[in-house]
């Protein structure tokens, strides 16, 4: 595990789970930055999904955690950012495979669909699983190549 920092964000539905996961990450002695929101007031998930994705893409040693009611909105949002491979994970096996096979750099969780203990276990597996490379590397390279050819608003 060689993580520079974990950036975390949510919408109002994911706010409570976000606070729990921040404590968990800090207790693992991994730098963690909360990019909001900072209250349970209603917000729009894309605002925070983009913030986390933009922060993660700045350093390939960064990871991200995004939480909304289902995780779907956050995963769609984050995957619009070049270089991001956000995976919606509802259990540890999905987290493991998303890291090993897809080199996912953001995990998305659905707070209304996953219990707290399952969310912690799933996040733990995501953080502690490495990309296998090998035959999977060429597939990630194809995605990266496509992004380079088709993303016009590179930042």
C-alpha positions as CSV (number, residue, x, y, z in Angstrom):
1,X,0.0,0.0,0.0
2,X,1.6,3.2,-1.2
3,X,-1.1,5.9,-0.9
4,X,-0.3,9.6,-0.8
5,X,-3.7,10.7,0.3
6,X,-7.3,9.6,0.2
7,X,-9.8,12.3,-0.8
8,X,-13.4,11.7,0.3
9,X,-16.7,13.4,-0.5
10,X,-20.4,12.7,-0.4
11,X,-23.8,14.2,-0.9
12,X,-26.3,14.6,1.9
13,X,-27.4,11.0,1.8
14,X,-23.8,9.8,2.2
15,X,-22.8,12.3,4.8
16,X,-23.1,10.1,7.9
17,X,-21.2,7.2,6.4
18,X,-18.5,9.6,5.1
19,X,-17.8,10.7,8.7
20,X,-17.4,7.1,9.9
21,X,-15.1,6.3,7.0
22,X,-13.0,9.4,7.6
23,X,-12.3,8.1,11.2
24,X,-11.5,4.7,9.8
25,X,-9.0,6.0,7.2
26,X,-7.3,8.3,9.8
27,X,-7.0,5.3,12.2
28,X,-5.2,3.5,9.4
29,X,-2.6,6.3,9.4
30,X,-3.4,7.3,5.9
31,X,-3.7,11.1,5.1
32,X,-7.4,11.9,4.4
33,X,-8.9,15.1,3.1
34,X,-12.7,15.7,3.4
35,X,-13.8,17.7,0.3
36,X,-17.3,18.1,1.6
37,X,-20.1,18.6,2.2
38,X,-19.7,19.6,5.9
39,X,-23.4,19.5,6.9
40,X,-26.3,17.2,6.1
41,X,-28.0,19.9,4.1
42,X,-29.2,18.8,0.7
43,X,-26.5,19.2,-2.0
44,X,-25.9,18.0,-5.6
45,X,-23.6,14.9,-5.8
46,X,-21.8,16.1,-9.0
47,X,-20.3,19.0,-7.1
48,X,-18.5,16.7,-4.7
49,X,-17.9,13.9,-7.2
50,X,-16.0,16.3,-9.5
51,X,-14.0,17.8,-6.5
52,X,-12.8,14.3,-5.4
53,X,-12.0,13.1,-8.9
54,X,-10.0,16.2,-9.8
55,X,-8.0,15.8,-6.6
56,X,-7.3,12.1,-7.2
57,X,-6.1,12.6,-10.8
58,X,-3.3,15.0,-9.7
59,X,-1.2,12.1,-8.3
60,X,-1.4,8.5,-9.3
61,X,-0.8,7.6,-5.6
62,X,-4.0,9.2,-4.5
63,X,-7.3,7.4,-4.0
64,X,-10.8,8.6,-3.6
65,X,-14.0,7.6,-1.7
66,X,-17.3,8.9,-2.9
67,X,-20.6,8.2,-1.2
68,X,-24.2,9.0,-2.3
69,X,-27.5,7.2,-1.7
70,X,-26.8,4.5,-4.3
71,X,-23.2,5.2,-5.4
72,X,-24.4,5.3,-9.0
73,X,-24.5,9.1,-9.4
74,X,-21.1,9.5,-7.9
75,X,-19.6,6.8,-10.1
76,X,-21.0,8.3,-13.2
77,X,-19.8,11.8,-12.2
78,X,-16.2,10.7,-11.3
79,X,-15.8,8.7,-14.5
80,X,-16.3,11.8,-16.5
81,X,-12.9,13.0,-15.3
82,X,-9.9,12.0,-17.5
83,X,-7.7,9.4,-15.7
84,X,-10.4,8.4,-13.2
85,X,-11.5,4.8,-12.9
86,X,-14.3,4.9,-10.3
87,X,-15.9,1.6,-9.3
88,X,-19.2,1.2,-7.6
89,X,-18.6,-1.5,-4.9
90,X,-21.1,-3.1,-2.7
91,X,-18.9,-5.8,-1.2
92,X,-15.2,-6.7,-0.7
93,X,-15.0,-9.0,-3.7
94,X,-16.0,-6.1,-6.0
95,X,-13.5,-3.9,-4.3
96,X,-10.7,-6.5,-4.7
97,X,-11.4,-7.1,-8.4
98,X,-11.9,-3.4,-9.2
99,X,-8.4,-2.8,-7.9
100,X,-6.7,-6.0,-9.2
101,X,-8.2,-5.9,-12.7
102,X,-9.3,-2.3,-13.3
103,X,-6.8,-0.3,-11.3
104,X,-9.7,1.6,-9.9
105,X,-8.6,4.8,-8.1
106,X,-12.0,5.8,-6.6
107,X,-14.4,3.6,-4.7
108,X,-18.1,4.6,-4.8
109,X,-20.5,3.4,-2.1
110,X,-24.2,3.6,-1.8
111,X,-25.1,4.6,1.8
112,X,-28.7,3.5,1.4
113,X,-27.6,0.0,0.1
114,X,-24.6,-1.0,2.2
115,X,-24.3,-1.3,6.0
116,X,-21.6,0.4,7.9
117,X,-19.6,-2.7,8.7
118,X,-19.8,-3.9,5.1
119,X,-18.7,-0.4,3.9
120,X,-15.7,-0.5,6.2
121,X,-14.7,-4.0,5.1
122,X,-15.2,-3.1,1.4
123,X,-13.1,0.1,1.8
124,X,-10.4,-1.8,3.6
125,X,-10.1,-4.3,0.8
126,X,-10.0,-1.5,-1.8
127,X,-7.2,0.3,0.0
128,X,-5.1,-2.8,0.6
129,X,-5.4,-4.4,-2.8
130,X,-2.9,-3.7,-5.6
131,X,-3.3,-3.6,-9.3
132,X,-2.1,-6.9,-10.9
133,X,-0.9,-5.3,-14.1
134,X,0.1,-8.1,-16.5
135,X,-2.7,-8.8,-19.0
136,X,-4.9,-6.2,-17.2
137,X,-2.4,-3.4,-17.9
138,X,-3.0,-3.5,-21.7
139,X,-6.8,-3.0,-21.1
140,X,-6.2,0.0,-18.9
141,X,-3.9,1.4,-21.5
142,X,-6.7,1.1,-24.1
143,X,-9.0,3.1,-21.9
144,X,-6.2,5.7,-21.4
145,X,-5.6,5.9,-25.1
146,X,-9.3,6.4,-25.8
147,X,-9.5,9.2,-23.2
148,X,-6.6,10.9,-24.8
149,X,-8.2,10.8,-28.2
150,X,-11.7,11.8,-27.0
151,X,-11.5,14.1,-24.0
152,X,-11.4,17.6,-25.4
153,X,-11.5,19.5,-22.0
154,X,-8.3,18.3,-20.5
155,X,-7.2,20.2,-17.5
